[in-house]
Amino acid sequence: MSKAPVFKPFTLALVQLGQIGAEKTANLQHARDMILKAARGHKKPDLIVLPECFNSPYGHVHFPVYAEKIGFTPGRPYDVAKSDSVSVKMLSSAAKETGTWLIGGSIPERDPGTNNVYNTCTVYNPNGDLVATHRKVHLFDIDIPGKIKFKESETLTGGTTQTFFDTGQYD
């Protein structure tokens, strides 16, 4: 019988953002400011987490407009400096500057090979390296006749894989 793994305690900072508007540059600056503020908190966090779709207004009509090419392949080194994604560059820089793990909420991602748009989460180590991405699998679709209709699936494609990453090598 194998033993359960031993997990190291960690401090987590969850960032909730208001003031998300139509200007992506302002949204990214606001997110960066809040990451830096979280890192200077009462106790420096080991992990900072941003919310879903932090770089754009939340809505299926906005996702294709704000979508960025990330081009990450699991298991292969990723050169952030050559990335087409301004969001990836900002998040990488913030993770490195704060020396924390950073889960970059999610951003709309366009796959250049298929032109599909995904709701994609990115993960950075304390060195600013992009170490994992996760495409949201279960899209939010709701249609209550006469009340509300919102379907992420009108513009987003669901991901198909589970994602994990190991922080152990950065203790």
C-alpha positions as a LaTeX table, in Angstrom:
\begin{tabular}{lrrr}
\hline
Residue & $x$ (\AA) & $y$ (\AA) & $z$ (\AA) \\
\hline
Met1 & 0.00 & 0.00 & 0.00 \\
Ser2 & 1.48 & 3.36 & $-1.02$ \\
Lys3 & 1.42 & 6.41 & 1.18 \\
Ala4 & $-0.47$ & 9.55 & 0.27 \\
Pro5 & 1.80 & 12.37 & $-0.89$ \\
Val6 & 2.81 & 15.00 & 1.61 \\
Phe7 & 1.68 & 18.45 & 0.57 \\
Lys8 & 3.49 & 21.59 & 1.62 \\
Pro9 & 1.27 & 24.38 & 3.00 \\
Phe10 & 1.18 & 27.55 & 0.92 \\
Thr11 & $-0.24$ & 31.04 & 1.00 \\
Leu12 & $-2.76$ & 31.90 & $-1.70$ \\
Ala13 & $-3.90$ & 35.32 & $-2.94$ \\
Leu14 & $-7.09$ & 35.45 & $-4.99$ \\
Val15 & $-7.44$ & 38.63 & $-7.02$ \\
Gln16 & $-10.90$ & 39.92 & $-7.91$ \\
Leu17 & $-10.85$ & 42.62 & $-10.56$ \\
Gly18 & $-13.39$ & 45.35 & $-11.12$ \\
Gln19 & $-13.19$ & 48.04 & $-13.78$ \\
Ile20 & $-12.71$ & 45.67 & $-16.73$ \\
Gly21 & $-13.50$ & 47.71 & $-19.80$ \\
Ala22 & $-13.08$ & 47.74 & $-23.55$ \\
Glu23 & $-9.41$ & 48.80 & $-23.54$ \\
Lys24 & $-7.19$ & 45.71 & $-23.26$ \\
Thr25 & $-4.09$ & 47.72 & $-22.36$ \\
Ala26 & $-5.87$ & 49.30 & $-19.38$ \\
Asn27 & $-7.22$ & 45.88 & $-18.31$ \\
Leu28 & $-3.72$ & 44.40 & $-18.40$ \\
Gln29 & $-2.27$ & 47.32 & $-16.42$ \\
His30 & $-5.03$ & 47.01 & $-13.82$ \\
Ala31 & $-4.37$ & 43.25 & $-13.49$ \\
Arg32 & $-0.63$ & 43.87 & $-13.17$ \\
Asp33 & $-1.18$ & 46.50 & $-10.48$ \\
Met34 & $-3.36$ & 44.11 & $-8.51$ \\
Ile35 & $-0.83$ & 41.25 & $-8.84$ \\
Leu36 & 1.87 & 43.53 & $-7.45$ \\
Lys37 & $-0.45$ & 44.68 & $-4.66$ \\
Ala38 & $-1.27$ & 41.06 & $-3.75$ \\
Ala39 & 2.44 & 40.22 & $-3.63$ \\
Arg40 & 3.03 & 43.07 & $-1.16$ \\
Gly41 & 0.24 & 41.88 & 1.14 \\
His42 & 0.47 & 41.08 & 4.85 \\
Lys43 & 2.22 & 37.83 & 4.01 \\
Lys44 & 3.78 & 37.31 & 0.59 \\
Pro45 & 1.75 & 34.66 & $-1.24$ \\
Asp46 & 3.28 & 31.60 & $-2.85$ \\
Leu47 & 0.52 & 31.59 & $-5.46$ \\
Ile48 & $-1.53$ & 34.43 & $-6.97$ \\
Val49 & $-4.68$ & 33.67 & $-8.97$ \\
Leu50 & $-6.47$ & 36.05 & $-11.35$ \\
Pro51 & $-10.11$ & 35.70 & $-12.44$ \\
Glu52 & $-11.57$ & 34.38 & $-15.66$ \\
Cys53 & $-11.33$ & 36.61 & $-18.76$ \\
Phe54 & $-9.47$ & 39.37 & $-16.92$ \\
Asn55 & $-8.15$ & 41.07 & $-20.07$ \\
Ser56 & $-11.49$ & 41.64 & $-21.78$ \\
Pro57 & $-15.15$ & 42.25 & $-21.11$ \\
Tyr58 & $-16.89$ & 38.95 & $-20.34$ \\
Gly59 & $-19.24$ & 38.02 & $-23.14$ \\
His60 & $-19.32$ & 35.67 & $-26.07$ \\
Val61 & $-19.32$ & 38.60 & $-28.52$ \\
His62 & $-16.06$ & 39.90 & $-26.99$ \\
Phe63 & $-14.06$ & 36.64 & $-26.95$ \\
Pro64 & $-13.13$ & 36.56 & $-30.66$ \\
Val65 & $-12.21$ & 40.27 & $-30.64$ \\
Tyr66 & $-9.83$ & 39.96 & $-27.67$ \\
Ala67 & $-8.43$ & 36.52 & $-28.54$ \\
Glu68 & $-4.64$ & 36.14 & $-28.56$ \\
Lys69 & $-2.36$ & 33.52 & $-30.04$ \\
Ile70 & $-0.44$ & 31.75 & $-27.28$ \\
Gly71 & 1.14 & 28.79 & $-29.09$ \\
Phe72 & 2.17 & 26.79 & $-26.02$ \\
Thr73 & 3.01 & 23.10 & $-26.44$ \\
Pro74 & 3.22 & 21.08 & $-23.21$ \\
Gly75 & 6.67 & 19.64 & $-22.58$ \\
Arg76 & 8.43 & 22.11 & $-24.86$ \\
Pro77 & 10.25 & 25.27 & $-23.76$ \\
Tyr78 & 8.23 & 28.42 & $-24.46$ \\
Asp79 & 9.98 & 31.66 & $-25.38$ \\
Val80 & 7.86 & 34.37 & $-23.78$ \\
Ala81 & 9.89 & 37.11 & $-25.51$ \\
Lys82 & 8.77 & 35.77 & $-28.91$ \\
Ser83 & 5.13 & 35.33 & $-27.87$ \\
Asp84 & 2.42 & 37.11 & $-29.85$ \\
Ser85 & 0.36 & 37.41 & $-26.65$ \\
Val86 & 0.59 & 40.70 & $-24.77$ \\
Ser87 & $-1.25$ & 39.06 & $-21.87$ \\
Val88 & 1.31 & 36.23 & $-21.63$ \\
Lys89 & 4.15 & 38.75 & $-21.67$ \\
Met90 & 2.57 & 40.81 & $-18.88$ \\
Leu91 & 1.79 & 37.77 & $-16.73$ \\
Ser92 & 5.27 & 36.31 & $-17.19$ \\
Ser93 & 6.84 & 39.60 & $-16.21$ \\
Ala94 & 4.60 & 39.95 & $-13.13$ \\
Ala95 & 5.35 & 36.40 & $-11.96$ \\
Lys96 & 9.07 & 37.01 & $-12.32$ \\
Glu97 & 8.92 & 40.43 & $-10.64$ \\
Thr98 & 6.98 & 39.10 & $-7.66$ \\
Gly99 & 8.81 & 35.76 & $-7.48$ \\
Thr100 & 5.50 & 33.92 & $-7.13$ \\
Trp101 & 3.56 & 31.25 & $-8.93$ \\
Leu102 & 0.85 & 32.93 & $-10.97$ \\
Ile103 & $-2.32$ & 31.42 & $-12.39$ \\
Gly104 & $-3.33$ & 33.93 & $-15.02$ \\
Gly105 & $-7.09$ & 33.49 & $-14.69$ \\
Ser106 & $-8.04$ & 33.04 & $-18.30$ \\
Ile107 & $-7.93$ & 34.93 & $-21.57$ \\
Pro108 & $-9.56$ & 34.31 & $-24.92$ \\
Glu109 & $-7.06$ & 32.32 & $-27.01$ \\
Arg110 & $-7.17$ & 31.85 & $-30.79$ \\
Asp111 & $-5.62$ & 28.67 & $-32.16$ \\
Pro112 & $-4.04$ & 29.74 & $-35.46$ \\
Gly113 & $-4.20$ & 26.20 & $-36.85$ \\
Thr114 & $-7.98$ & 25.85 & $-36.48$ \\
Asn115 & $-9.06$ & 29.47 & $-35.86$ \\
Asn116 & $-11.00$ & 28.16 & $-32.84$ \\
Val117 & $-11.27$ & 30.44 & $-29.81$ \\
Tyr118 & $-10.78$ & 28.97 & $-26.33$ \\
Asn119 & $-11.11$ & 30.30 & $-22.78$ \\
Thr120 & $-7.53$ & 29.53 & $-21.72$ \\
Cys121 & $-5.81$ & 29.66 & $-18.35$ \\
Thr122 & $-2.03$ & 30.15 & $-18.25$ \\
Val123 & 0.32 & 29.22 & $-15.39$ \\
Tyr124 & 3.73 & 30.78 & $-14.63$ \\
Asn125 & 6.50 & 29.77 & $-12.24$ \\
Pro126 & 8.40 & 32.29 & $-10.08$ \\
Asn127 & 10.97 & 32.69 & $-12.88$ \\
Gly128 & 8.22 & 33.90 & $-15.23$ \\
Asp129 & 8.25 & 30.74 & $-17.35$ \\
Leu130 & 4.94 & 29.67 & $-18.87$ \\
Val131 & 4.65 & 26.10 & $-17.58$ \\
Ala132 & 1.05 & 25.10 & $-18.36$ \\
Thr133 & $-2.10$ & 26.13 & $-20.16$ \\
His134 & $-5.63$ & 24.85 & $-19.72$ \\
Arg135 & $-8.49$ & 25.33 & $-22.15$ \\
Lys136 & $-11.83$ & 25.46 & $-20.34$ \\
Val137 & $-13.58$ & 22.16 & $-20.98$ \\
His138 & $-17.11$ & 22.79 & $-19.71$ \\
Leu139 & $-18.47$ & 25.92 & $-21.35$ \\
Phe140 & $-21.19$ & 27.95 & $-19.67$ \\
Asp141 & $-24.41$ & 27.83 & $-21.68$ \\
Ile142 & $-27.75$ & 28.98 & $-20.28$ \\
Asp143 & $-31.06$ & 29.61 & $-22.02$ \\
Ile144 & $-34.05$ & 30.38 & $-19.83$ \\
Pro145 & $-36.83$ & 31.43 & $-22.24$ \\
Gly146 & $-38.00$ & 34.96 & $-21.58$ \\
Lys147 & $-35.27$ & 35.55 & $-18.99$ \\
Ile148 & $-31.63$ & 35.06 & $-19.97$ \\
Lys149 & $-29.62$ & 33.51 & $-22.76$ \\
Phe150 & $-25.85$ & 33.31 & $-22.64$ \\
Lys151 & $-23.91$ & 30.70 & $-24.53$ \\
Glu152 & $-20.14$ & 30.60 & $-24.42$ \\
Ser153 & $-20.37$ & 27.88 & $-27.05$ \\
Glu154 & $-21.55$ & 30.45 & $-29.61$ \\
Thr155 & $-17.94$ & 31.62 & $-29.96$ \\
Leu156 & $-15.77$ & 29.37 & $-27.78$ \\
Thr157 & $-14.60$ & 25.83 & $-28.33$ \\
Gly158 & $-14.29$ & 23.57 & $-25.30$ \\
Gly159 & $-10.93$ & 22.12 & $-24.40$ \\
Thr160 & $-10.46$ & 18.37 & $-24.27$ \\
Thr161 & $-7.74$ & 17.70 & $-21.70$ \\
Gln162 & $-7.01$ & 17.85 & $-18.00$ \\
Thr163 & $-4.07$ & 19.97 & $-16.93$ \\
Phe164 & $-1.65$ & 19.69 & $-14.04$ \\
Phe165 & 1.66 & 21.21 & $-13.03$ \\
Asp166 & 4.16 & 20.51 & $-10.27$ \\
Thr167 & 5.55 & 23.30 & $-8.09$ \\
Gly168 & 7.92 & 20.94 & $-6.27$ \\
Gln169 & 11.04 & 21.81 & $-8.21$ \\
Tyr170 & 10.80 & 25.46 & $-7.12$ \\
Asp171 & 10.79 & 24.99 & $-3.34$ \\
\hline
\end{tabular}
